[in-house]
Amino acid sequence: MDKENKNKQNDQPKEEQQNTDKTQAEYREIPKEELNPILEKHKKWVETDGKEGERADLRKANLSDANLKNAELSKANFEKAELSNVNFKHASLRETNFRKANCGESNFKNARLNDANLQRRQKNSNH
């Protein structure tokens, strides 16, 4: 990094830099090559009623812009996840936990959301 760019980075107010760092640290990054095996194990878990595979625990995961079209994600846990611009078209999301997840601009067209928890974050709440 050259001296000029380094000085510009250091000119950023500390509070702003800390907020950016905090936001990035809130979510787990899950690359596509790691997500696919999670989805496969979860599908097996659903199909075998929990006897095989593994339930998808995607709490606080950053899956922005992911393509989960036709995915079997019933009973998956997306609590507090970053799910903006995710394609859930035709996905099975029965009993899935989306509590406090950010699903802004996501596509849920023809997704099955029976008994899914869609509780949103409350603004100005102390809870």
Chimera marker file (.cmm) of the C-alpha trace (Angstrom):
<marker_set name="trace">
<marker id="1" x="0.000" y="0.000" z="0.000" r="1" g="1" b="0" radius="0.5"/>
<marker id="2" x="1.428" y="3.358" z="-0.922" r="1" g="1" b="0" radius="0.5"/>
<marker id="3" x="1.846" y="6.147" z="1.626" r="1" g="1" b="0" radius="0.5"/>
<marker id="4" x="-0.954" y="8.305" z="0.174" r="1" g="1" b="0" radius="0.5"/>
<marker id="5" x="-3.606" y="5.539" z="0.392" r="1" g="1" b="0" radius="0.5"/>
<marker id="6" x="-2.456" y="4.582" z="3.880" r="1" g="1" b="0" radius="0.5"/>
<marker id="7" x="-2.834" y="8.184" z="5.042" r="1" g="1" b="0" radius="0.5"/>
<marker id="8" x="-6.343" y="8.383" z="3.527" r="1" g="1" b="0" radius="0.5"/>
<marker id="9" x="-7.345" y="5.220" z="5.391" r="1" g="1" b="0" radius="0.5"/>
<marker id="10" x="-6.027" y="6.658" z="8.653" r="1" g="1" b="0" radius="0.5"/>
<marker id="11" x="-7.999" y="9.876" z="8.060" r="1" g="1" b="0" radius="0.5"/>
<marker id="12" x="-11.267" y="7.952" z="8.485" r="1" g="1" b="0" radius="0.5"/>
<marker id="13" x="-12.847" y="8.884" z="11.837" r="1" g="1" b="0" radius="0.5"/>
<marker id="14" x="-12.192" y="6.191" z="14.455" r="1" g="1" b="0" radius="0.5"/>
<marker id="15" x="-15.886" y="5.858" z="15.327" r="1" g="1" b="0" radius="0.5"/>
<marker id="16" x="-16.815" y="5.301" z="11.664" r="1" g="1" b="0" radius="0.5"/>
<marker id="17" x="-14.001" y="2.780" z="11.249" r="1" g="1" b="0" radius="0.5"/>
<marker id="18" x="-15.087" y="0.902" z="14.395" r="1" g="1" b="0" radius="0.5"/>
<marker id="19" x="-18.718" y="0.781" z="13.202" r="1" g="1" b="0" radius="0.5"/>
<marker id="20" x="-17.604" y="-0.644" z="9.853" r="1" g="1" b="0" radius="0.5"/>
<marker id="21" x="-15.430" y="-3.241" z="11.593" r="1" g="1" b="0" radius="0.5"/>
<marker id="22" x="-18.287" y="-4.145" z="13.951" r="1" g="1" b="0" radius="0.5"/>
<marker id="23" x="-20.760" y="-4.588" z="11.074" r="1" g="1" b="0" radius="0.5"/>
<marker id="24" x="-18.351" y="-6.847" z="9.200" r="1" g="1" b="0" radius="0.5"/>
<marker id="25" x="-17.647" y="-8.875" z="12.359" r="1" g="1" b="0" radius="0.5"/>
<marker id="26" x="-21.364" y="-9.433" z="13.037" r="1" g="1" b="0" radius="0.5"/>
<marker id="27" x="-21.752" y="-11.873" z="10.135" r="1" g="1" b="0" radius="0.5"/>
<marker id="28" x="-19.988" y="-15.104" z="9.239" r="1" g="1" b="0" radius="0.5"/>
<marker id="29" x="-18.841" y="-15.172" z="5.634" r="1" g="1" b="0" radius="0.5"/>
<marker id="30" x="-19.781" y="-18.471" z="3.976" r="1" g="1" b="0" radius="0.5"/>
<marker id="31" x="-18.238" y="-18.967" z="0.528" r="1" g="1" b="0" radius="0.5"/>
<marker id="32" x="-20.225" y="-20.884" z="-2.085" r="1" g="1" b="0" radius="0.5"/>
<marker id="33" x="-17.874" y="-23.878" z="-1.871" r="1" g="1" b="0" radius="0.5"/>
<marker id="34" x="-18.735" y="-24.163" z="1.847" r="1" g="1" b="0" radius="0.5"/>
<marker id="35" x="-22.438" y="-23.413" z="1.415" r="1" g="1" b="0" radius="0.5"/>
<marker id="36" x="-23.169" y="-26.220" z="-1.047" r="1" g="1" b="0" radius="0.5"/>
<marker id="37" x="-22.161" y="-29.047" z="1.361" r="1" g="1" b="0" radius="0.5"/>
<marker id="38" x="-24.227" y="-27.384" z="4.122" r="1" g="1" b="0" radius="0.5"/>
<marker id="39" x="-27.249" y="-27.367" z="1.797" r="1" g="1" b="0" radius="0.5"/>
<marker id="40" x="-26.703" y="-31.002" z="0.805" r="1" g="1" b="0" radius="0.5"/>
<marker id="41" x="-26.388" y="-32.172" z="4.433" r="1" g="1" b="0" radius="0.5"/>
<marker id="42" x="-29.481" y="-30.198" z="5.384" r="1" g="1" b="0" radius="0.5"/>
<marker id="43" x="-31.515" y="-31.697" z="2.544" r="1" g="1" b="0" radius="0.5"/>
<marker id="44" x="-30.529" y="-35.185" z="3.701" r="1" g="1" b="0" radius="0.5"/>
<marker id="45" x="-31.429" y="-34.204" z="7.290" r="1" g="1" b="0" radius="0.5"/>
<marker id="46" x="-34.922" y="-33.124" z="6.172" r="1" g="1" b="0" radius="0.5"/>
<marker id="47" x="-35.469" y="-36.160" z="3.927" r="1" g="1" b="0" radius="0.5"/>
<marker id="48" x="-34.473" y="-38.628" z="6.672" r="1" g="1" b="0" radius="0.5"/>
<marker id="49" x="-36.344" y="-36.784" z="9.432" r="1" g="1" b="0" radius="0.5"/>
<marker id="50" x="-33.077" y="-35.967" z="11.199" r="1" g="1" b="0" radius="0.5"/>
<marker id="51" x="-31.580" y="-39.471" z="11.113" r="1" g="1" b="0" radius="0.5"/>
<marker id="52" x="-28.855" y="-38.531" z="8.616" r="1" g="1" b="0" radius="0.5"/>
<marker id="53" x="-27.242" y="-35.325" z="7.489" r="1" g="1" b="0" radius="0.5"/>
<marker id="54" x="-27.158" y="-32.166" z="9.564" r="1" g="1" b="0" radius="0.5"/>
<marker id="55" x="-29.516" y="-29.257" z="10.188" r="1" g="1" b="0" radius="0.5"/>
<marker id="56" x="-28.292" y="-26.032" z="8.542" r="1" g="1" b="0" radius="0.5"/>
<marker id="57" x="-27.214" y="-23.559" z="11.204" r="1" g="1" b="0" radius="0.5"/>
<marker id="58" x="-26.757" y="-20.319" z="9.294" r="1" g="1" b="0" radius="0.5"/>
<marker id="59" x="-27.203" y="-17.929" z="12.208" r="1" g="1" b="0" radius="0.5"/>
<marker id="60" x="-25.440" y="-14.625" z="11.611" r="1" g="1" b="0" radius="0.5"/>
<marker id="61" x="-24.265" y="-15.836" z="8.191" r="1" g="1" b="0" radius="0.5"/>
<marker id="62" x="-23.766" y="-13.408" z="5.323" r="1" g="1" b="0" radius="0.5"/>
<marker id="63" x="-25.450" y="-14.983" z="2.306" r="1" g="1" b="0" radius="0.5"/>
<marker id="64" x="-26.163" y="-11.772" z="0.411" r="1" g="1" b="0" radius="0.5"/>
<marker id="65" x="-26.820" y="-12.358" z="-3.291" r="1" g="1" b="0" radius="0.5"/>
<marker id="66" x="-26.912" y="-16.168" z="-2.875" r="1" g="1" b="0" radius="0.5"/>
<marker id="67" x="-28.982" y="-18.240" z="-5.287" r="1" g="1" b="0" radius="0.5"/>
<marker id="68" x="-31.040" y="-20.659" z="-3.171" r="1" g="1" b="0" radius="0.5"/>
<marker id="69" x="-33.672" y="-21.283" z="-5.846" r="1" g="1" b="0" radius="0.5"/>
<marker id="70" x="-35.476" y="-24.617" z="-5.291" r="1" g="1" b="0" radius="0.5"/>
<marker id="71" x="-33.433" y="-25.298" z="-2.132" r="1" g="1" b="0" radius="0.5"/>
<marker id="72" x="-34.763" y="-27.557" z="0.606" r="1" g="1" b="0" radius="0.5"/>
<marker id="73" x="-34.282" y="-25.423" z="3.720" r="1" g="1" b="0" radius="0.5"/>
<marker id="74" x="-37.165" y="-26.476" z="5.925" r="1" g="1" b="0" radius="0.5"/>
<marker id="75" x="-36.318" y="-25.947" z="9.612" r="1" g="1" b="0" radius="0.5"/>
<marker id="76" x="-33.011" y="-24.217" z="8.771" r="1" g="1" b="0" radius="0.5"/>
<marker id="77" x="-31.818" y="-21.503" z="11.141" r="1" g="1" b="0" radius="0.5"/>
<marker id="78" x="-31.154" y="-18.078" z="9.570" r="1" g="1" b="0" radius="0.5"/>
<marker id="79" x="-31.520" y="-16.075" z="12.793" r="1" g="1" b="0" radius="0.5"/>
<marker id="80" x="-29.874" y="-12.644" z="12.519" r="1" g="1" b="0" radius="0.5"/>
<marker id="81" x="-28.448" y="-13.566" z="9.092" r="1" g="1" b="0" radius="0.5"/>
<marker id="82" x="-27.700" y="-11.099" z="6.282" r="1" g="1" b="0" radius="0.5"/>
<marker id="83" x="-29.925" y="-12.353" z="3.449" r="1" g="1" b="0" radius="0.5"/>
<marker id="84" x="-30.292" y="-9.293" z="1.238" r="1" g="1" b="0" radius="0.5"/>
<marker id="85" x="-30.900" y="-10.019" z="-2.446" r="1" g="1" b="0" radius="0.5"/>
<marker id="86" x="-31.112" y="-13.792" z="-1.904" r="1" g="1" b="0" radius="0.5"/>
<marker id="87" x="-33.088" y="-15.806" z="-4.458" r="1" g="1" b="0" radius="0.5"/>
<marker id="88" x="-35.408" y="-18.132" z="-2.475" r="1" g="1" b="0" radius="0.5"/>
<marker id="89" x="-37.700" y="-18.671" z="-5.477" r="1" g="1" b="0" radius="0.5"/>
<marker id="90" x="-39.530" y="-22.039" z="-5.169" r="1" g="1" b="0" radius="0.5"/>
<marker id="91" x="-37.504" y="-22.907" z="-2.033" r="1" g="1" b="0" radius="0.5"/>
<marker id="92" x="-38.979" y="-25.021" z="0.732" r="1" g="1" b="0" radius="0.5"/>
<marker id="93" x="-38.708" y="-22.887" z="3.879" r="1" g="1" b="0" radius="0.5"/>
<marker id="94" x="-41.258" y="-24.590" z="6.132" r="1" g="1" b="0" radius="0.5"/>
<marker id="95" x="-40.655" y="-23.927" z="9.839" r="1" g="1" b="0" radius="0.5"/>
<marker id="96" x="-37.484" y="-22.017" z="8.951" r="1" g="1" b="0" radius="0.5"/>
<marker id="97" x="-36.202" y="-19.462" z="11.450" r="1" g="1" b="0" radius="0.5"/>
<marker id="98" x="-35.686" y="-16.020" z="9.898" r="1" g="1" b="0" radius="0.5"/>
<marker id="99" x="-35.953" y="-14.218" z="13.262" r="1" g="1" b="0" radius="0.5"/>
<marker id="100" x="-34.231" y="-10.831" z="13.041" r="1" g="1" b="0" radius="0.5"/>
<marker id="101" x="-32.699" y="-11.689" z="9.644" r="1" g="1" b="0" radius="0.5"/>
<marker id="102" x="-32.281" y="-9.001" z="6.989" r="1" g="1" b="0" radius="0.5"/>
<marker id="103" x="-34.158" y="-10.252" z="3.926" r="1" g="1" b="0" radius="0.5"/>
<marker id="104" x="-34.327" y="-6.925" z="2.076" r="1" g="1" b="0" radius="0.5"/>
<marker id="105" x="-34.809" y="-7.249" z="-1.688" r="1" g="1" b="0" radius="0.5"/>
<marker id="106" x="-34.880" y="-11.079" z="-1.493" r="1" g="1" b="0" radius="0.5"/>
<marker id="107" x="-37.089" y="-13.071" z="-3.856" r="1" g="1" b="0" radius="0.5"/>
<marker id="108" x="-39.569" y="-15.379" z="-2.089" r="1" g="1" b="0" radius="0.5"/>
<marker id="109" x="-41.774" y="-15.972" z="-5.147" r="1" g="1" b="0" radius="0.5"/>
<marker id="110" x="-43.537" y="-19.343" z="-4.817" r="1" g="1" b="0" radius="0.5"/>
<marker id="111" x="-41.440" y="-20.241" z="-1.764" r="1" g="1" b="0" radius="0.5"/>
<marker id="112" x="-43.147" y="-22.439" z="0.816" r="1" g="1" b="0" radius="0.5"/>
<marker id="113" x="-43.055" y="-20.529" z="4.113" r="1" g="1" b="0" radius="0.5"/>
<marker id="114" x="-45.548" y="-22.520" z="6.201" r="1" g="1" b="0" radius="0.5"/>
<marker id="115" x="-44.923" y="-21.877" z="9.916" r="1" g="1" b="0" radius="0.5"/>
<marker id="116" x="-41.692" y="-19.961" z="9.224" r="1" g="1" b="0" radius="0.5"/>
<marker id="117" x="-40.615" y="-17.472" z="11.895" r="1" g="1" b="0" radius="0.5"/>
<marker id="118" x="-40.451" y="-14.102" z="10.137" r="1" g="1" b="0" radius="0.5"/>
<marker id="119" x="-40.156" y="-11.898" z="13.214" r="1" g="1" b="0" radius="0.5"/>
<marker id="120" x="-38.354" y="-8.690" z="12.240" r="1" g="1" b="0" radius="0.5"/>
<marker id="121" x="-35.918" y="-6.584" z="14.183" r="1" g="1" b="0" radius="0.5"/>
<marker id="122" x="-37.663" y="-3.983" z="16.260" r="1" g="1" b="0" radius="0.5"/>
<marker id="123" x="-36.415" y="-0.439" z="15.912" r="1" g="1" b="0" radius="0.5"/>
<marker id="124" x="-35.567" y="1.431" z="19.118" r="1" g="1" b="0" radius="0.5"/>
<marker id="125" x="-36.136" y="-1.644" z="21.244" r="1" g="1" b="0" radius="0.5"/>
<marker id="126" x="-34.187" y="-2.461" z="24.375" r="1" g="1" b="0" radius="0.5"/>
<marker id="127" x="-34.954" y="-6.167" z="24.050" r="1" g="1" b="0" radius="0.5"/>
<link id1="1" id2="2" r="1" g="1" b="0" radius="0.2"/>
<link id1="2" id2="3" r="1" g="1" b="0" radius="0.2"/>
<link id1="3" id2="4" r="1" g="1" b="0" radius="0.2"/>
<link id1="4" id2="5" r="1" g="1" b="0" radius="0.2"/>
<link id1="5" id2="6" r="1" g="1" b="0" radius="0.2"/>
<link id1="6" id2="7" r="1" g="1" b="0" radius="0.2"/>
<link id1="7" id2="8" r="1" g="1" b="0" radius="0.2"/>
<link id1="8" id2="9" r="1" g="1" b="0" radius="0.2"/>
<link id1="9" id2="10" r="1" g="1" b="0" radius="0.2"/>
<link id1="10" id2="11" r="1" g="1" b="0" radius="0.2"/>
<link id1="11" id2="12" r="1" g="1" b="0" radius="0.2"/>
<link id1="12" id2="13" r="1" g="1" b="0" radius="0.2"/>
<link id1="13" id2="14" r="1" g="1" b="0" radius="0.2"/>
<link id1="14" id2="15" r="1" g="1" b="0" radius="0.2"/>
<link id1="15" id2="16" r="1" g="1" b="0" radius="0.2"/>
<link id1="16" id2="17" r="1" g="1" b="0" radius="0.2"/>
<link id1="17" id2="18" r="1" g="1" b="0" radius="0.2"/>
<link id1="18" id2="19" r="1" g="1" b="0" radius="0.2"/>
<link id1="19" id2="20" r="1" g="1" b="0" radius="0.2"/>
<link id1="20" id2="21" r="1" g="1" b="0" radius="0.2"/>
<link id1="21" id2="22" r="1" g="1" b="0" radius="0.2"/>
<link id1="22" id2="23" r="1" g="1" b="0" radius="0.2"/>
<link id1="23" id2="24" r="1" g="1" b="0" radius="0.2"/>
<link id1="24" id2="25" r="1" g="1" b="0" radius="0.2"/>
<link id1="25" id2="26" r="1" g="1" b="0" radius="0.2"/>
<link id1="26" id2="27" r="1" g="1" b="0" radius="0.2"/>
<link id1="27" id2="28" r="1" g="1" b="0" radius="0.2"/>
<link id1="28" id2="29" r="1" g="1" b="0" radius="0.2"/>
<link id1="29" id2="30" r="1" g="1" b="0" radius="0.2"/>
<link id1="30" id2="31" r="1" g="1" b="0" radius="0.2"/>
<link id1="31" id2="32" r="1" g="1" b="0" radius="0.2"/>
<link id1="32" id2="33" r="1" g="1" b="0" radius="0.2"/>
<link id1="33" id2="34" r="1" g="1" b="0" radius="0.2"/>
<link id1="34" id2="35" r="1" g="1" b="0" radius="0.2"/>
<link id1="35" id2="36" r="1" g="1" b="0" radius="0.2"/>
<link id1="36" id2="37" r="1" g="1" b="0" radius="0.2"/>
<link id1="37" id2="38" r="1" g="1" b="0" radius="0.2"/>
<link id1="38" id2="39" r="1" g="1" b="0" radius="0.2"/>
<link id1="39" id2="40" r="1" g="1" b="0" radius="0.2"/>
<link id1="40" id2="41" r="1" g="1" b="0" radius="0.2"/>
<link id1="41" id2="42" r="1" g="1" b="0" radius="0.2"/>
<link id1="42" id2="43" r="1" g="1" b="0" radius="0.2"/>
<link id1="43" id2="44" r="1" g="1" b="0" radius="0.2"/>
<link id1="44" id2="45" r="1" g="1" b="0" radius="0.2"/>
<link id1="45" id2="46" r="1" g="1" b="0" radius="0.2"/>
<link id1="46" id2="47" r="1" g="1" b="0" radius="0.2"/>
<link id1="47" id2="48" r="1" g="1" b="0" radius="0.2"/>
<link id1="48" id2="49" r="1" g="1" b="0" radius="0.2"/>
<link id1="49" id2="50" r="1" g="1" b="0" radius="0.2"/>
<link id1="50" id2="51" r="1" g="1" b="0" radius="0.2"/>
<link id1="51" id2="52" r="1" g="1" b="0" radius="0.2"/>
<link id1="52" id2="53" r="1" g="1" b="0" radius="0.2"/>
<link id1="53" id2="54" r="1" g="1" b="0" radius="0.2"/>
<link id1="54" id2="55" r="1" g="1" b="0" radius="0.2"/>
<link id1="55" id2="56" r="1" g="1" b="0" radius="0.2"/>
<link id1="56" id2="57" r="1" g="1" b="0" radius="0.2"/>
<link id1="57" id2="58" r="1" g="1" b="0" radius="0.2"/>
<link id1="58" id2="59" r="1" g="1" b="0" radius="0.2"/>
<link id1="59" id2="60" r="1" g="1" b="0" radius="0.2"/>
<link id1="60" id2="61" r="1" g="1" b="0" radius="0.2"/>
<link id1="61" id2="62" r="1" g="1" b="0" radius="0.2"/>
<link id1="62" id2="63" r="1" g="1" b="0" radius="0.2"/>
<link id1="63" id2="64" r="1" g="1" b="0" radius="0.2"/>
<link id1="64" id2="65" r="1" g="1" b="0" radius="0.2"/>
<link id1="65" id2="66" r="1" g="1" b="0" radius="0.2"/>
<link id1="66" id2="67" r="1" g="1" b="0" radius="0.2"/>
<link id1="67" id2="68" r="1" g="1" b="0" radius="0.2"/>
<link id1="68" id2="69" r="1" g="1" b="0" radius="0.2"/>
<link id1="69" id2="70" r="1" g="1" b="0" radius="0.2"/>
<link id1="70" id2="71" r="1" g="1" b="0" radius="0.2"/>
<link id1="71" id2="72" r="1" g="1" b="0" radius="0.2"/>
<link id1="72" id2="73" r="1" g="1" b="0" radius="0.2"/>
<link id1="73" id2="74" r="1" g="1" b="0" radius="0.2"/>
<link id1="74" id2="75" r="1" g="1" b="0" radius="0.2"/>
<link id1="75" id2="76" r="1" g="1" b="0" radius="0.2"/>
<link id1="76" id2="77" r="1" g="1" b="0" radius="0.2"/>
<link id1="77" id2="78" r="1" g="1" b="0" radius="0.2"/>
<link id1="78" id2="79" r="1" g="1" b="0" radius="0.2"/>
<link id1="79" id2="80" r="1" g="1" b="0" radius="0.2"/>
<link id1="80" id2="81" r="1" g="1" b="0" radius="0.2"/>
<link id1="81" id2="82" r="1" g="1" b="0" radius="0.2"/>
<link id1="82" id2="83" r="1" g="1" b="0" radius="0.2"/>
<link id1="83" id2="84" r="1" g="1" b="0" radius="0.2"/>
<link id1="84" id2="85" r="1" g="1" b="0" radius="0.2"/>
<link id1="85" id2="86" r="1" g="1" b="0" radius="0.2"/>
<link id1="86" id2="87" r="1" g="1" b="0" radius="0.2"/>
<link id1="87" id2="88" r="1" g="1" b="0" radius="0.2"/>
<link id1="88" id2="89" r="1" g="1" b="0" radius="0.2"/>
<link id1="89" id2="90" r="1" g="1" b="0" radius="0.2"/>
<link id1="90" id2="91" r="1" g="1" b="0" radius="0.2"/>
<link id1="91" id2="92" r="1" g="1" b="0" radius="0.2"/>
<link id1="92" id2="93" r="1" g="1" b="0" radius="0.2"/>
<link id1="93" id2="94" r="1" g="1" b="0" radius="0.2"/>
<link id1="94" id2="95" r="1" g="1" b="0" radius="0.2"/>
<link id1="95" id2="96" r="1" g="1" b="0" radius="0.2"/>
<link id1="96" id2="97" r="1" g="1" b="0" radius="0.2"/>
<link id1="97" id2="98" r="1" g="1" b="0" radius="0.2"/>
<link id1="98" id2="99" r="1" g="1" b="0" radius="0.2"/>
<link id1="99" id2="100" r="1" g="1" b="0" radius="0.2"/>
<link id1="100" id2="101" r="1" g="1" b="0" radius="0.2"/>
<link id1="101" id2="102" r="1" g="1" b="0" radius="0.2"/>
<link id1="102" id2="103" r="1" g="1" b="0" radius="0.2"/>
<link id1="103" id2="104" r="1" g="1" b="0" radius="0.2"/>
<link id1="104" id2="105" r="1" g="1" b="0" radius="0.2"/>
<link id1="105" id2="106" r="1" g="1" b="0" radius="0.2"/>
<link id1="106" id2="107" r="1" g="1" b="0" radius="0.2"/>
<link id1="107" id2="108" r="1" g="1" b="0" radius="0.2"/>
<link id1="108" id2="109" r="1" g="1" b="0" radius="0.2"/>
<link id1="109" id2="110" r="1" g="1" b="0" radius="0.2"/>
<link id1="110" id2="111" r="1" g="1" b="0" radius="0.2"/>
<link id1="111" id2="112" r="1" g="1" b="0" radius="0.2"/>
<link id1="112" id2="113" r="1" g="1" b="0" radius="0.2"/>
<link id1="113" id2="114" r="1" g="1" b="0" radius="0.2"/>
<link id1="114" id2="115" r="1" g="1" b="0" radius="0.2"/>
<link id1="115" id2="116" r="1" g="1" b="0" radius="0.2"/>
<link id1="116" id2="117" r="1" g="1" b="0" radius="0.2"/>
<link id1="117" id2="118" r="1" g="1" b="0" radius="0.2"/>
<link id1="118" id2="119" r="1" g="1" b="0" radius="0.2"/>
<link id1="119" id2="120" r="1" g="1" b="0" radius="0.2"/>
<link id1="120" id2="121" r="1" g="1" b="0" radius="0.2"/>
<link id1="121" id2="122" r="1" g="1" b="0" radius="0.2"/>
<link id1="122" id2="123" r="1" g="1" b="0" radius="0.2"/>
<link id1="123" id2="124" r="1" g="1" b="0" radius="0.2"/>
<link id1="124" id2="125" r="1" g="1" b="0" radius="0.2"/>
<link id1="125" id2="126" r="1" g="1" b="0" radius="0.2"/>
<link id1="126" id2="127" r="1" g="1" b="0" radius="0.2"/>
</marker_set>
